[in-house]
Amino acid sequence: MIEKIYLIGMGPGDPKYLTLYAVETIKKLKLFLIPAKTGKKSDLTQMRKKIISFVKRKKDYRIIEIPFPERKKGDKYKNLVEEWREIKANILKNILQKETEKEAGFIVWGDPSLYDGYIEIFKNLQKKLNFEIEIIPGISAFQVLSAKHKISLTQIAGTTIFTTPRQLRKMKNIECNTVVFLDNYKTYKIFANSDLKIYWGAYLGTEKEVLFSGRLKDIIEELIRLRDKLKKEKGWIMETYFLIP
Ligand SMILES: C[S@@+](CC[C@H](N)C(=O)[O-])C[C@H]1O[C@@H](n2cnc3c(N)ncnc32)[C@H](O)[C@@H]1O
């Protein structure tokens, strides 16, 4: 049985964003668990494998690709996410119990603490199974975005909000720097007539990286065209943006 899981933040996609702590941990492990994405999103599984093989030059390890089901769509978002996490936890429970290896790495996109459920999933699983967790932080997409646009995310004594489209839609005005993850809906459109600036980036930290910025009302049409084109070409898009008053 697996007695220890390392949740390893892999950064935004390119091995150059791995921390030394992540590299040392990947080096010593012989077993890795990664979510198996299918179809166009199989790129995401390949990128996780690339991270592991970059660090482990010798093929002295195994990878278990886990075909987690997709989350059900529906109105009760929180309940559906909790249900989905429970399903994932049960799948992981089986793997942890059956494995002969004592330790395994679970490769998490960016940093495990941001818009990723696996810290909670593994902590809940600890109520049913006896194993340890160690979390290795990673560089998050928003850090690469601020570095590439060369902007400071916090103003003097200011507040910065991290949010998603669901919450952004409820905001009437944006009064402090706002970081938006997981937007499949171009939610910035609701602020098209404001004076906000947008700093946008897709496939950050990879060779496909695209950056775009400007006053939202001046560039919104061009941004929408760019986003549609990128998504069509690749079949998926990972984007993060800042809205700055
Ligand atoms: C499930 S969340 C995971 C976030 C991750 N834990 C992090 O710290 O970046 C996935 C979202 O993160 C953002 N993201 C992750 N990697 C990205 C990248 N390379 N470029 C742009 N956005 C990225 C996108 O908003 C994407 O929809």
The ligand as an ORCA input file, in Angstrom:
! r2SCAN-3c Opt
* xyz 0 1
  C      -7.653     23.701    -12.806
  S      -6.935     25.291    -12.825
  C      -5.353     24.931    -12.216
  C      -4.539     26.139    -11.820
  C      -3.151     25.757    -11.354
  N      -3.221     25.050    -10.105
  C      -2.203     26.958    -11.239
  O      -1.669     27.192    -10.146
  O      -1.968     27.626    -12.260
  C      -6.691     25.478    -14.545
  C      -6.693     26.941    -14.934
  O      -5.445     27.520    -14.580
  C      -5.026     28.451    -15.546
  N      -3.791     27.959    -16.161
  C      -3.082     26.883    -15.781
  N      -1.984     26.729    -16.539
  C      -2.004     27.742    -17.437
  C      -1.145     28.151    -18.479
  N      -0.032     27.459    -18.774
  N      -1.476     29.259    -19.191
  C      -2.583     29.972    -18.898
  N      -3.427     29.645    -17.925
  C      -3.153     28.538    -17.191
  C      -6.181     28.561    -16.544
  O      -7.058     29.585    -16.103
  C      -6.819     27.204    -16.410
  O      -8.170     27.214    -16.851
*
